[in-house]
């Protein structure tokens, strides 16, 4: 079994004056232009009314992306098979689009990678370190939570 269900969270470093709802037309524009390479962007959902929910969700065939309120961040969650470097590249491309188009800045020197597959977790830290060339630290917490790592990237 090959691990591909990675999620990546880039925290927003500047506090944009935008409300979550203002990301809806941004994501609709991405769908119209198919702005994220290698992704079939399909739909946008507003979950901003859900406490601790995903906020604004952009659905693609390959992954889901969301901008949330609780921890102002961009989350990229891979659904289709891909190696971690491709997943990281796609997440960075989405963050770059938001930076270029909306002025949203991300703390890309430190980010989180989480695993949505509990069956394959051996050697994940080494795999992440190899793919990111960064310092990887396991974020301990509740055993019921996803396996999460903090990456301090040299980039």
C-alpha positions as CSV (number, residue, x, y, z in Angstrom):
1,X,0.0,0.0,0.0
2,X,1.4,3.4,-1.0
3,X,0.8,6.5,1.1
4,X,-0.6,9.5,-0.8
5,X,-3.2,11.0,1.5
6,X,-1.2,13.9,2.7
7,X,-2.5,17.2,3.8
8,X,-0.5,20.4,3.9
9,X,-1.3,23.5,6.0
10,X,0.3,26.9,5.3
11,X,-0.6,29.5,8.0
12,X,-1.5,32.9,6.8
13,X,1.2,35.3,8.1
14,X,-0.5,38.6,7.3
15,X,-4.0,39.3,8.5
16,X,-5.9,40.0,5.3
17,X,-8.9,42.3,5.7
18,X,-10.9,39.7,3.8
19,X,-13.8,37.8,5.3
20,X,-14.0,34.1,4.5
21,X,-16.9,34.8,2.1
22,X,-14.7,37.0,0.0
23,X,-12.7,33.9,-1.0
24,X,-15.7,32.4,-2.7
25,X,-15.5,34.5,-5.9
26,X,-11.7,34.1,-5.9
27,X,-12.2,30.3,-5.9
28,X,-14.9,30.6,-8.5
29,X,-12.5,32.5,-10.7
30,X,-10.0,29.7,-10.3
31,X,-12.6,27.2,-11.5
32,X,-13.5,29.3,-14.5
33,X,-9.8,29.6,-15.5
34,X,-8.8,26.2,-14.2
35,X,-6.0,28.1,-12.5
36,X,-4.3,25.3,-10.6
37,X,-2.2,23.2,-12.9
38,X,-2.9,19.5,-12.9
39,X,-6.2,19.9,-11.1
40,X,-9.8,19.7,-12.3
41,X,-11.4,22.4,-10.1
42,X,-15.1,21.6,-9.7
43,X,-17.0,23.4,-7.0
44,X,-16.9,25.8,-4.0
45,X,-18.7,25.3,-0.7
46,X,-19.3,27.8,2.1
47,X,-18.9,26.1,5.5
48,X,-18.0,29.3,7.3
49,X,-21.1,28.8,9.5
50,X,-19.8,25.5,10.9
51,X,-17.8,25.9,14.2
52,X,-14.3,24.6,13.7
53,X,-15.3,23.7,10.1
54,X,-13.2,23.9,6.9
55,X,-14.4,27.5,6.1
56,X,-14.5,27.9,2.4
57,X,-13.8,24.7,0.5
58,X,-12.6,24.4,-3.1
59,X,-13.3,20.9,-4.4
60,X,-11.1,19.4,-7.2
61,X,-10.9,15.9,-8.5
62,X,-7.3,15.5,-7.2
63,X,-7.6,17.4,-3.9
64,X,-9.6,19.6,-1.6
65,X,-8.4,23.1,-0.6
66,X,-9.8,25.3,2.1
67,X,-9.3,28.6,3.8
68,X,-10.4,28.4,7.4
69,X,-11.2,30.9,10.1
70,X,-10.2,29.1,13.3
71,X,-6.5,29.0,12.2
72,X,-6.3,31.3,9.3
73,X,-4.6,29.0,6.9
74,X,-4.7,27.3,3.5
75,X,-5.1,23.6,3.7
76,X,-4.4,21.3,0.7
77,X,-5.7,17.8,1.1
78,X,-4.7,15.3,-1.5
79,X,-7.3,12.7,-2.6
80,X,-5.8,11.1,-5.7
81,X,-2.5,9.2,-5.7
82,X,0.6,11.4,-6.0
83,X,4.1,11.5,-4.5
84,X,4.6,13.9,-1.7
85,X,6.8,16.3,-3.7
86,X,4.0,16.7,-6.2
87,X,1.5,17.3,-3.4
88,X,3.8,19.9,-1.9
89,X,4.3,21.6,-5.3
90,X,0.6,21.8,-5.8
91,X,0.0,23.3,-2.3
92,X,2.7,25.8,-2.9
93,X,1.2,26.7,-6.3
94,X,-2.2,27.4,-4.6
95,X,-0.5,29.5,-2.0
96,X,1.3,31.5,-4.7
97,X,-2.0,32.1,-6.5
98,X,-3.5,33.5,-3.4
99,X,-0.4,35.7,-2.8
100,X,-0.3,37.0,-6.4
101,X,-4.0,37.6,-6.8
102,X,-5.1,38.6,-3.3
103,X,-2.0,39.7,-1.4
104,X,-2.4,36.9,1.1
105,X,1.1,36.0,2.5
106,X,1.9,32.6,4.0
107,X,4.5,31.4,6.5
108,X,6.1,28.9,4.1
109,X,9.3,28.6,6.1
110,X,7.3,26.5,8.7
111,X,4.2,24.5,7.7
112,X,2.4,21.3,8.7
113,X,2.1,18.0,6.8
114,X,-0.5,15.6,8.1
115,X,-1.4,12.1,7.1
116,X,-5.0,11.0,6.5
117,X,-4.1,7.3,6.4
118,X,-3.5,5.6,9.7
119,X,-2.7,2.2,8.1
120,X,0.5,3.4,6.6
121,X,2.4,5.5,9.0
122,X,5.8,3.8,9.4
123,X,8.7,5.9,8.1
124,X,6.5,8.9,7.4
125,X,8.9,11.4,9.1
126,X,11.8,10.2,6.9
127,X,9.7,10.5,3.8
128,X,8.7,14.0,4.7
129,X,12.2,15.0,5.5
130,X,13.4,13.7,2.1
131,X,10.7,15.4,0.1
132,X,11.0,18.8,1.9
133,X,14.7,18.8,2.7
134,X,13.5,20.4,6.0
135,X,13.7,19.7,9.7
136,X,10.7,17.5,10.6
137,X,9.2,17.3,14.1
138,X,6.3,15.1,15.1
139,X,3.5,17.2,16.6
140,X,2.3,15.0,19.5
141,X,-1.2,15.2,20.8
142,X,-4.3,13.2,21.0
143,X,-3.8,9.7,19.5
144,X,-7.2,10.1,17.9
145,X,-6.0,13.0,15.8
146,X,-4.2,12.8,12.5
147,X,-0.5,12.1,12.4
148,X,0.9,15.6,12.0
149,X,4.4,16.9,11.4
150,X,5.8,20.4,11.6
151,X,8.4,21.1,8.8
152,X,10.9,23.9,9.1
153,X,12.0,24.4,5.5
154,X,15.4,25.7,4.5
155,X,13.8,27.3,1.4
